[in-house]
Amino acid sequence: MATIADHDAYLAAAPEPFRPELERLRAVLSRALPEAEEIVAYNMPGFAIGGQVVASYAAFSKQCGLYFRPGAIARFADEIAAAGLKATKTGITFSPSKSIPDELVEQLARASRKDAEEA
């Protein structure tokens, strides 16, 4: 994808099979982080609070990614594994056919916000 200006442009340029999932993630993150500003960082749409990125999402050639602060991923490692998903230090990658449950996305977003506030 080319450099993007905002979330809408990113979604419009994303591969069609990933758009519904990316739109869902945007909505869930917006709901979980109502005070956050929509931003673009590292060429990915994200959400920032007080100038700190607390959540981002992206589409790649074969999967989607959802990114949070490391403490949030570590805190919910068991729940991520129980959902059959794999995580790195800051992210979770998945296919749209094996989506991350809304409740887990919300928990991760709130934990990431808390980590940012304590930083």
GUDODREN-58620 format. One record per residue: residue in three letters; residue number from 0; x, y, z of N, C-alpha, C in turn. Coordinates in steps of 0.05 Angstrom, whole numbers, always signed. Example, Ala and Ser with C-alpha at 12.3 -4.5 7.8 and 13.67 -1.06 7.14 Angstrom:
BEGIN
+--------+-----+--------+--------+--------+--------+--------+--------+--------+--------+--------+
: residu : num :    nxx :    nyy :    nzz :   caxx :   cayy :   cazz :    cxx :    cyy :    czz :
+--------+-----+--------+--------+--------+--------+--------+--------+--------+--------+--------+
:    ala :   0 :   +264 :   -114 :   +156 :   +246 :    -90 :   +156 :   +264 :    -66 :   +156 :
:    ser :   1 :   +257 :    -45 :   +142 :   +273 :    -21 :   +143 :   +258 :     +1 :   +157 :
+--------+-----+--------+--------+--------+--------+--------+--------+--------+--------+--------+
This chain:
BEGIN
+--------+-----+--------+--------+--------+--------+--------+--------+--------+--------+--------+
: residu : num :    nxx :    nyy :    nzz :   caxx :   cayy :   cazz :    cxx :    cyy :    czz :
+--------+-----+--------+--------+--------+--------+--------+--------+--------+--------+--------+
:    met :   0 :    +17 :    -24 :     +0 :     +0 :     +0 :     +0 :    +17 :    +25 :     +0 :
:    ala :   1 :     +8 :    +46 :    -13 :    +22 :    +71 :    -13 :    +18 :    +85 :    +14 :
:    thr :   2 :    +32 :   +107 :    +18 :    +29 :   +122 :    +43 :     +0 :   +131 :    +45 :
:    ile :   3 :    -10 :   +129 :    +70 :    -39 :   +136 :    +74 :    -42 :   +160 :    +91 :
:    ala :   4 :    -64 :   +174 :    +87 :    -70 :   +198 :   +102 :    -87 :   +194 :   +127 :
:    asp :   5 :   -105 :   +174 :   +125 :   -123 :   +170 :   +148 :   -135 :   +142 :   +147 :
:    his :   6 :   -151 :   +135 :   +166 :   -163 :   +109 :   +168 :   -180 :   +102 :   +144 :
:    asp :   7 :   -196 :   +121 :   +135 :   -214 :   +116 :   +112 :   -198 :   +109 :    +87 :
:    ala :   8 :   -176 :   +124 :    +82 :   -159 :   +118 :    +59 :   -146 :    +91 :    +61 :
:    tyr :   9 :   -138 :    +83 :    +85 :   -126 :    +57 :    +90 :   -146 :    +35 :    +83 :
:    leu :  10 :   -170 :    +38 :    +94 :   -190 :    +18 :    +89 :   -197 :    +16 :    +60 :
:    ala :  11 :   -199 :    +38 :    +46 :   -206 :    +38 :    +18 :   -184 :    +24 :     +1 :
:    ala :  12 :   -159 :    +26 :    +10 :   -137 :    +14 :     -5 :   -131 :    -15 :     +3 :
:    ala :  13 :   -142 :    -24 :    +25 :   -137 :    -51 :    +35 :   -149 :    -72 :    +16 :
:    pro :  14 :   -137 :    -95 :    +15 :   -148 :   -117 :     -2 :   -177 :   -123 :     +7 :
:    glu :  15 :   -194 :   -126 :    -12 :   -223 :   -130 :     -7 :   -229 :   -151 :    +14 :
:    pro :  16 :   -216 :   -175 :    +13 :   -222 :   -195 :    +33 :   -218 :   -186 :    +62 :
:    phe :  17 :   -200 :   -167 :    +66 :   -193 :   -158 :    +93 :   -210 :   -134 :   +103 :
:    arg :  18 :   -223 :   -120 :    +85 :   -237 :    -96 :    +93 :   -258 :    -99 :   +115 :
:    pro :  19 :   -276 :   -119 :   +113 :   -295 :   -122 :   +135 :   -282 :   -126 :   +162 :
:    glu :  20 :   -261 :   -141 :   +163 :   -247 :   -146 :   +189 :   -234 :   -120 :   +199 :
:    leu :  21 :   -221 :   -105 :   +181 :   -208 :    -80 :   +189 :   -229 :    -60 :   +198 :
:    glu :  22 :   -252 :    -59 :   +185 :   -274 :    -41 :   +193 :   -284 :    -49 :   +221 :
:    arg :  23 :   -286 :    -75 :   +226 :   -295 :    -84 :   +252 :   -275 :    -76 :   +274 :
:    leu :  24 :   -249 :    -80 :   +268 :   -229 :    -73 :   +288 :   -229 :    -43 :   +293 :
:    arg :  25 :   -233 :    -27 :   +273 :   -234 :     +2 :   +277 :   -258 :     +9 :   +295 :
:    ala :  26 :   -281 :     -3 :   +290 :   -304 :     +3 :   +306 :   -301 :     -6 :   +335 :
:    val :  27 :   -290 :    -30 :   +339 :   -286 :    -40 :   +367 :   -265 :    -23 :   +382 :
:    leu :  28 :   -244 :    -16 :   +368 :   -223 :     +1 :   +381 :   -235 :    +29 :   +387 :
:    ser :  29 :   -251 :    +40 :   +369 :   -263 :    +66 :   +374 :   -281 :    +65 :   +398 :
:    arg :  30 :   -296 :    +44 :   +401 :   -314 :    +40 :   +423 :   -299 :    +36 :   +449 :
:    ala :  31 :   -277 :    +21 :   +449 :   -261 :    +16 :   +473 :   -244 :    +39 :   +481 :
:    leu :  32 :   -237 :    +57 :   +462 :   -219 :    +79 :   +467 :   -233 :   +105 :   +457 :
:    pro :  33 :   -256 :   +113 :   +469 :   -271 :   +135 :   +459 :   -256 :   +162 :   +460 :
:    glu :  34 :   -236 :   +164 :   +478 :   -221 :   +189 :   +481 :   -197 :   +190 :   +462 :
:    ala :  35 :   -192 :   +168 :   +448 :   -168 :   +167 :   +431 :   -172 :   +182 :   +404 :
:    glu :  36 :   -150 :   +192 :   +394 :   -149 :   +205 :   +368 :   -141 :   +185 :   +347 :
:    glu :  37 :   -155 :   +185 :   +325 :   -147 :   +167 :   +302 :   -122 :   +180 :   +289 :
:    ile :  38 :   -102 :   +163 :   +286 :    -77 :   +172 :   +274 :    -67 :   +152 :   +254 :
:    val :  39 :    -46 :   +159 :   +240 :    -32 :   +141 :   +222 :     -3 :   +142 :   +232 :
:    ala :  40 :     +8 :   +119 :   +240 :    +35 :   +116 :   +249 :    +47 :    +91 :   +237 :
:    tyr :  41 :    +72 :    +93 :   +227 :    +85 :    +70 :   +214 :    +68 :    +60 :   +191 :
:    asn :  42 :    +54 :    +78 :   +177 :    +37 :    +72 :   +154 :    +15 :    +53 :   +161 :
:    met :  43 :     +6 :    +54 :   +187 :    -17 :    +37 :   +196 :    -36 :    +56 :   +211 :
:    pro :  44 :    -62 :    +50 :   +208 :    -81 :    +66 :   +224 :    -79 :    +57 :   +253 :
:    gly :  45 :    -82 :    +77 :   +270 :    -80 :    +71 :   +299 :    -95 :    +91 :   +315 :
:    phe :  46 :    -92 :    +88 :   +341 :   -106 :   +105 :   +361 :    -86 :   +114 :   +381 :
:    ala :  47 :    -85 :   +140 :   +386 :    -66 :   +152 :   +405 :    -81 :   +167 :   +427 :
:    ile :  48 :    -69 :   +166 :   +451 :    -79 :   +181 :   +474 :    -56 :   +196 :   +485 :
:    gly :  49 :    -58 :   +222 :   +488 :    -36 :   +238 :   +499 :    -11 :   +236 :   +482 :
:    gly :  50 :    -14 :   +232 :   +456 :    +10 :   +230 :   +439 :    +22 :   +203 :   +438 :
:    gln :  51 :    +12 :   +183 :   +453 :    +23 :   +156 :   +453 :     +4 :   +137 :   +438 :
:    val :  52 :    +15 :   +122 :   +420 :     +0 :   +102 :   +405 :     -7 :    +80 :   +424 :
:    val :  53 :    -33 :    +73 :   +426 :    -41 :    +51 :   +443 :    -52 :    +27 :   +428 :
:    ala :  54 :    -60 :    +31 :   +403 :    -70 :     +9 :   +387 :    -67 :    +16 :   +357 :
:    ser :  55 :    -61 :     -5 :   +341 :    -60 :     -2 :   +312 :    -70 :    -27 :   +299 :
:    tyr :  56 :    -77 :    -25 :   +274 :    -86 :    -49 :   +259 :    -75 :    -47 :   +231 :
:    ala :  57 :    -73 :    -70 :   +217 :    -62 :    -69 :   +190 :    -71 :    -94 :   +175 :
:    ala :  58 :    -68 :    -92 :   +149 :    -73 :   -115 :   +131 :    -47 :   -121 :   +116 :
:    phe :  59 :    -40 :   -146 :   +113 :    -17 :   -154 :    +98 :    -26 :   -172 :    +75 :
:    ser :  60 :     -8 :   -184 :    +61 :    -16 :   -200 :    +38 :    -34 :   -224 :    +45 :
:    lys :  61 :    -29 :   -237 :    +68 :    -44 :   -261 :    +75 :    -57 :   -260 :   +103 :
:    gln :  62 :    -53 :   -238 :   +117 :    -64 :   -237 :   +144 :    -68 :   -208 :   +153 :
:    cys :  63 :    -81 :   -205 :   +176 :    -85 :   -180 :   +189 :    -68 :   -179 :   +214 :
:    gly :  64 :    -63 :   -155 :   +224 :    -47 :   -152 :   +248 :    -61 :   -132 :   +267 :
:    leu :  65 :    -59 :   -137 :   +292 :    -70 :   -119 :   +312 :    -48 :   -114 :   +333 :
:    tyr :  66 :    -42 :    -89 :   +339 :    -19 :    -82 :   +354 :    -26 :    -65 :   +379 :
:    phe :  67 :    -13 :    -72 :   +401 :    -17 :    -58 :   +427 :    +10 :    -54 :   +440 :
:    arg :  68 :    +10 :    -41 :   +463 :    +34 :    -38 :   +479 :    +42 :    -65 :   +490 :
:    pro :  69 :    +67 :    -71 :   +493 :    +76 :    -98 :   +502 :    +63 :   -108 :   +527 :
:    gly :  70 :    +59 :    -91 :   +547 :    +47 :   -100 :   +572 :    +19 :   -111 :   +568 :
:    ala :  71 :     +4 :   -100 :   +550 :    -23 :   -110 :   +544 :    -22 :   -138 :   +532 :
:    ile :  72 :     -4 :   -142 :   +514 :     -2 :   -169 :   +501 :     +6 :   -189 :   +522 :
:    ala :  73 :    +26 :   -182 :   +539 :    +35 :   -200 :   +559 :    +13 :   -207 :   +579 :
:    arg :  74 :     -2 :   -186 :   +587 :    -23 :   -190 :   +607 :    -45 :   -209 :   +597 :
:    phe :  75 :    -50 :   -210 :   +571 :    -71 :   -226 :   +560 :    -61 :   -250 :   +543 :
:    ala :  76 :    -36 :   -258 :   +548 :    -24 :   -279 :   +533 :    -40 :   -305 :   +534 :
:    asp :  77 :    -50 :   -312 :   +558 :    -66 :   -337 :   +560 :    -92 :   -335 :   +544 :
:    glu :  78 :   -105 :   -312 :   +545 :   -130 :   -309 :   +530 :   -125 :   -309 :   +500 :
:    ile :  79 :   -103 :   -298 :   +492 :    -96 :   -298 :   +463 :    -91 :   -327 :   +454 :
:    ala :  80 :    -76 :   -342 :   +470 :    -70 :   -370 :   +463 :    -96 :   -386 :   +464 :
:    ala :  81 :   -113 :   -381 :   +483 :   -139 :   -396 :   +485 :   -157 :   -391 :   +461 :
:    ala :  82 :   -154 :   -368 :   +449 :   -169 :   -362 :   +425 :   -157 :   -374 :   +400 :
:    gly :  83 :   -134 :   -388 :   +403 :   -121 :   -401 :   +381 :   -105 :   -382 :   +364 :
:    leu :  84 :    -96 :   -360 :   +376 :    -82 :   -339 :   +361 :    -53 :   -338 :   +370 :
:    lys :  85 :    -35 :   -328 :   +353 :     -7 :   -326 :   +360 :     +0 :   -296 :   +363 :
:    ala :  86 :    +17 :   -291 :   +382 :    +24 :   -263 :   +388 :    +55 :   -260 :   +388 :
:    thr :  87 :    +63 :   -236 :   +382 :    +91 :   -228 :   +385 :    +91 :   -210 :   +410 :
:    lys :  88 :   +113 :   -196 :   +414 :   +115 :   -178 :   +437 :    +94 :   -156 :   +436 :
:    thr :  89 :    +88 :   -146 :   +412 :    +69 :   -123 :   +409 :    +45 :   -129 :   +391 :
:    gly :  90 :    +43 :   -152 :   +380 :    +21 :   -156 :   +362 :    +10 :   -184 :   +360 :
:    ile :  91 :    -13 :   -185 :   +346 :    -27 :   -211 :   +341 :    -33 :   -211 :   +312 :
:    thr :  92 :    -25 :   -232 :   +298 :    -32 :   -235 :   +270 :    -53 :   -257 :   +267 :
:    phe :  93 :    -70 :   -253 :   +248 :    -92 :   -272 :   +244 :   -104 :   -269 :   +216 :
:    ser :  94 :   -119 :   -289 :   +208 :   -133 :   -287 :   +182 :   -162 :   -278 :   +188 :
:    pro :  95 :   -175 :   -266 :   +169 :   -202 :   -257 :   +174 :   -221 :   -281 :   +181 :
:    ser :  96 :   -214 :   -305 :   +172 :   -230 :   -328 :   +179 :   -227 :   -337 :   +208 :
:    lys :  97 :   -206 :   -328 :   +221 :   -201 :   -335 :   +249 :   -197 :   -308 :   +264 :
:    ser :  98 :   -218 :   -294 :   +268 :   -218 :   -267 :   +279 :   -213 :   -267 :   +309 :
:    ile :  99 :   -204 :   -244 :   +319 :   -201 :   -239 :   +347 :   -228 :   -231 :   +359 :
:    pro : 100 :   -238 :   -244 :   +380 :   -264 :   -236 :   +392 :   -264 :   -207 :   +401 :
:    asp : 101 :   -287 :   -194 :   +397 :   -290 :   -166 :   +404 :   -282 :   -161 :   +433 :
:    glu : 102 :   -291 :   -178 :   +451 :   -285 :   -174 :   +479 :   -255 :   -174 :   +485 :
:    leu : 103 :   -240 :   -192 :   +471 :   -211 :   -193 :   +475 :   -198 :   -167 :   +464 :
:    val : 104 :   -208 :   -158 :   +441 :   -197 :   -133 :   +430 :   -202 :   -110 :   +449 :
:    glu : 105 :   -225 :   -109 :   +461 :   -232 :    -87 :   +480 :   -214 :    -90 :   +505 :
:    gln : 106 :   -210 :   -114 :   +515 :   -193 :   -117 :   +539 :   -164 :   -109 :   +533 :
:    leu : 107 :   -154 :   -116 :   +510 :   -127 :   -109 :   +502 :   -124 :    -79 :   +499 :
:    ala : 108 :   -145 :    -66 :   +487 :   -144 :    -37 :   +483 :   -144 :    -23 :   +510 :
:    arg : 109 :   -160 :    -31 :   +528 :   -161 :    -18 :   +555 :   -134 :    -22 :   +570 :
:    ala : 110 :   -123 :    -46 :   +568 :    -97 :    -52 :   +581 :    -75 :    -35 :   +568 :
:    ser : 111 :    -76 :    -32 :   +542 :    -56 :    -16 :   +528 :    -58 :    +13 :   +536 :
:    arg : 112 :    -83 :    +23 :   +539 :    -87 :    +50 :   +548 :    -76 :    +54 :   +576 :
:    lys : 113 :    -81 :    +35 :   +593 :    -71 :    +37 :   +621 :    -40 :    +37 :   +621 :
:    asp : 114 :    -28 :    +20 :   +605 :     +1 :    +20 :   +603 :    +12 :    +47 :   +593 :
:    ala : 115 :     -1 :    +59 :   +574 :     +8 :    +85 :   +563 :     +5 :   +106 :   +585 :
:    glu : 116 :    -16 :   +105 :   +600 :    -20 :   +125 :   +621 :     +1 :   +123 :   +643 :
:    glu : 117 :    +10 :    +98 :   +648 :    +30 :    +94 :   +669 :    +59 :    +98 :   +659 :
:    ala : 118 :    +63 :   +101 :   +634 :    +90 :   +104 :   +623 :   +101 :   +132 :   +628 :
+--------+-----+--------+--------+--------+--------+--------+--------+--------+--------+--------+
